[in-house]
């Protein structure tokens, strides 16, 4: 019973970490695109965006790192899976 509860908590934390990193990535994309757009079309000032972008980038790295370490399969297997999908000339380099 305790083991089932701990497995449930582990999966819940892993989902939270993956969704947290995804939310940070989407927020980064929106803020960087908005920052670039508003530099060319000066409608409003986004001087605060640089600090928020650094904040989201740092937390995205924290969430992704914890998600990789808490995963059910080894980190090396995930790297091999990622490199297997690349073209052969990229893998050789």
C-alpha positions in Angstrom: 0.0 0.0 0.0 2.8 2.4 0.9 4.7 1.4 -2.3 1.6 2.1 -4.5 1.3 5.5 -2.8 5.0 6.3 -3.4 4.7 5.3 -7.0 1.7 7.5 -7.4 3.6 10.5 -5.8 6.6 9.8 -8.0 4.5 9.8 -11.2 2.7 13.0 -10.0 6.0 14.8 -9.4 7.4 13.6 -12.8 4.2 15.0 -14.6 4.6 18.3 -12.7 8.2 18.6 -13.7 7.4 17.9 -17.4 4.5 20.3 -17.5 6.5 22.9 -15.6 9.3 22.7 -18.2 6.8 22.8 -21.0 5.1 25.9 -19.5 8.4 27.6 -19.1 9.4 26.8 -22.7 6.1 28.2 -24.1 6.4 31.3 -21.9 10.0 31.8 -23.2 8.9 31.6 -26.8 6.0 34.0 -26.3 8.1 36.6 -24.3 11.1 36.4 -26.7 8.8 36.8 -29.7 7.0 39.7 -28.1 10.2 41.3 -27.1 11.5 41.2 -30.7 8.2 42.4 -32.1 8.0 45.3 -29.7 11.5 46.4 -30.4 10.7 46.9 -34.0 7.2 48.3 -33.4 7.5 50.4 -30.3 3.9 50.2 -29.0 4.8 49.5 -25.4 7.9 49.0 -23.3 8.9 45.5 -22.4 11.9 46.4 -20.2 10.9 43.9 -17.6 10.9 41.0 -20.1 14.6 40.4 -19.9 14.5 39.4 -16.2 11.4 37.3 -16.7 13.0 35.5 -19.6 16.1 34.7 -17.5 13.8 33.5 -14.7 11.8 31.2 -17.0 15.0 29.9 -18.7 16.6 29.0 -15.3 13.4 27.2 -14.0 13.0 25.4 -17.3 16.5 24.0 -16.9 15.8 23.1 -13.3 12.6 21.3 -14.2 14.1 19.4 -17.1 17.1 18.3 -15.1 15.0 17.0 -12.3 12.6 15.3 -14.8 15.6 13.6 -16.5 17.0 12.4 -13.2 13.6 11.2 -11.9 12.7 9.4 -15.1 12.0 5.7 -15.1 14.6 4.9 -17.8 18.3 5.8 -17.5 19.5 9.1 -18.9 21.9 7.4 -21.3 19.1 5.5 -22.9 17.2 8.8 -23.5 20.3 10.3 -25.1 20.7 7.2 -27.3 17.0 7.5 -28.3 17.5 11.2 -29.2 20.6 10.6 -31.2 19.1 7.6 -33.1 16.5 9.9 -34.6 19.2 12.3 -36.0 20.6 11.8 -39.5 23.8 9.6 -39.6 26.1 12.4 -40.6 25.1 14.4 -37.5 25.6 11.5 -35.2 29.1 10.8 -36.6 30.2 14.4 -35.8 
